[in-house]
Amino acid sequence: MRIIRLAAIAFAAILSVAASPPPANWLARTAVTQSGSHVLGNPGAKVKLTEYISYTCPHCAHFQIEAEAPLRLVYVMPGKLSVEVRHLVRDPVDLTVAMLANCGDPNRFFRNHNLFMQRQEAWIKPLYNATPAQQQRWTSGDLRTRLRAIASDFRLYAIMAQLGYTRADADRCLADKAMADRLAAQTADAGKLGISGTPNFMLDGILLSGTHDWATLYPQLQARF
């Protein structure tokens, strides 16, 4: 009888484990705030990291490359940390990339964001060797025409194609004035907080003065756990 009881207990334990819900995949959870910024991870996370970034900022690209894996795997995936990306638009090229990164389904944002940052060194080259005619194209005409010229000259359409967007998809997003207004508002809000450069960070709503890279952010982040 004792053996039967032990078997019954073991069987009940197996059923209990099988009935337990699978752990949440927080890396697949993206939310959009009222200001249009994107938040990755557990909305109830113990610690909330806010990043202020610009796509033409080389330090932002370096941070993304260095911090992407540890942030996602060590902190976001287990639900301990959420990461919010806010835009501080510095120039027309930055605006163009931000419009494309925000294109379409919000769940695609962080994939788009990461690829543009990872490949910044390659696509940004025309910014440093543009002809006067190209620079004229980037600053003349209506906003949609200027952004399309930038997307073409910087070969951003090719990156969008790798992300699964057609040229028509990209052009629709580049013509989205409401999105451009949201990005301008995020930039203005950053200015109100005294943020004038990128990258900059907040932890739980507190601006981290003098913190502009992973080496400086990491110990402050780790101290929260």
N, C-alpha and C positions, 0 to 999 in steps of 0.2 A: 504494500500500500504506500509505503514511504517513497518508493521509486516512482509510482504513478503520480503522487502529489508533486514531486520534484519536476517531473516531466510536464505536468500541467502548468506549474509556475514558469518554467522555461518557455513554454509555448505562449503563455500570456505575455511574457516579456517581449518575445519576438513580434507578436501582434501589436504591442504598444509602440515599438520602434517603427514598424511598418506604417502605422497610422500617423506618426508624427509628420508634420509638414516639412518639406525640404527647406534647407536654409535659404534665405532671400539672396538673390543675385543682385547685390547693390550696385555692381558695375553696369547693370542694365537699366538702372533707375535714373531717369533724367526728368527734372521738373523745370518749368519756366516761371520766373518771377514776374510780378506786375511790371517791372521796368524792362523786361525782355531778356534779362541775363539767364544763364543756364546753371542748374545745380545738379551735380552728379553725386549719387549715393543716398544713404539713409537720411530722410528728412528729420529723424529723431536722433541723429548722431550726437554723441557727447560733445564733440568739438566741430566747429564750423570754420572752414578756411575760405577766405575770399581773395581771389587773385584779380588784380588790375593789370591788363595786358594790352599791348599794341603789336600788330603783326609785322610792322617794319622795325621793331626793336630787337636788335641782335641778342641782348641780354635776356629777353623774354623767350626767345627760341632756345638759348642755352639752358635756361631754367627748365623749360618743358622737356627737353631731351634728358636732362639729368634727373629730374624729379618724377617723371611720369610713372616709371615702374614702382619705386618705393611708395609713392602716394597711393596708387591704385591697389597694389597687392597687400601692403602692410596695414594701411589705414582705411581705405574706402571699401574694399571687398568685404572685410568682416563687419562693416557697419559702424566703425568707430568714428569715422570722419566723413563729412560732406564737403565737396569742393564747388565753389561758385566762381564762374568766370564772368567778369565785367570788363567792358571795353573802354579804353581811353584812346580815342581816335586821334592820331597825330598828323595825318596827311592824306591826300586823295588815294594813294596806293593802299594805305592801311584801311581806309574806308571800303575800298573795293574788296579786299580780302575778307574783311569782317562781314560784308553783305553776303559773300559767297559761303563763308563758314556757317552763317545763320540760315542758309537756304533750305527750304523744305521742312521735312519732319524734324521736330526738335530732338528726337531720339538719335538723329544722325550728327548732331552738333559736335559732340566731343570727338568723334572720329574725324570729322572735317577739320576741327581745330588742331588736333594733333598732327595731321598730315601736313597742313600748311606750316606749322611750326617746325616740324621735322625737316622739311625741305626748303626752309626759308633761304638758306645760303645759295641754293641754286636759282630759285625763281626771282630773287630780289636784285640780281645783277643789273638789269636795265636801269634801276634807280641811280646807279653810279656812272653809267656810260651812255645815258640817253642823248639823242640828238636834240637840237633846239626844236625841230619839227615835232618830235615825239612829246616833248615837254609842253608844247603848245596844244597838242591834242588832249593832254591830260587836264588842262586847265581852261579850255575854251568850250563854249556850247552848253547845252543843257546837261543836267547831272547824268542822265542815262547814257548820253553819247560819250561823256568823259569816262564814265566807269567802264563802258564797253571797250573803249580804246585802251585803257589800262589793262583790262583782262586779256586783251589780245596781245599787247606788247610784252606783257610779263608771262605769257603762255599759261595763264590761270585756267583757261578753258580746258586745257589738257589735264590738269590736275582734277578738275571737276569731273571730267570723263572717267578718270580712274576711280572716282568716288561714286560713280553710277548716275551722274547727272548729264543730260543732253545740253547742247548749247542753248536750246530754247528754254530749258529749265533755268540755266544760269542767267540768261537775259531777263527772264521774268523777275528773278530775285534782285538783279541790279536795277530794275525799274521800280522796286518797292519803296515808295517814298515813306510809308509808315515805318518801315524797318530803319531807313536812314534817320528818321526823326528819333526813333528809340535809341539808336547808337549815339546820336548827338546829345540826347538827354543823359545817357549814362556818362558820357564824357563831362558834361556840365556838373553832374552830381559828384564826380570824382574831384573836380576843381573846388567845389564847395567844401570838401573834406581836407583841402590843402594838398591833394595829390596832383603833382605836375609831371611826374615821370613814371616810367614802367621798367621792370615789374615792381609792383607794390603789393603788400599783403595786409589782411586783417585776420585776426583770430578771435572768434566769438564777438565780432563787432569792434574790436580794439585795433587801431592802426599800429603796425609794427614799425616804429621809426628806425631808419637805417638798415632795414632788411630788404635786400634786393636780389638775393640768390639762395640756392638750396642749402649751401653750407651754413648760412646764417639763420635760415628759417628752421632747419631741422631740429636743433636743440630746443628752440622755443616750442615747436610742435610736440616734441617728445615729452617735454615737461608737463604737458596737459594731461598725460595719461598715467 
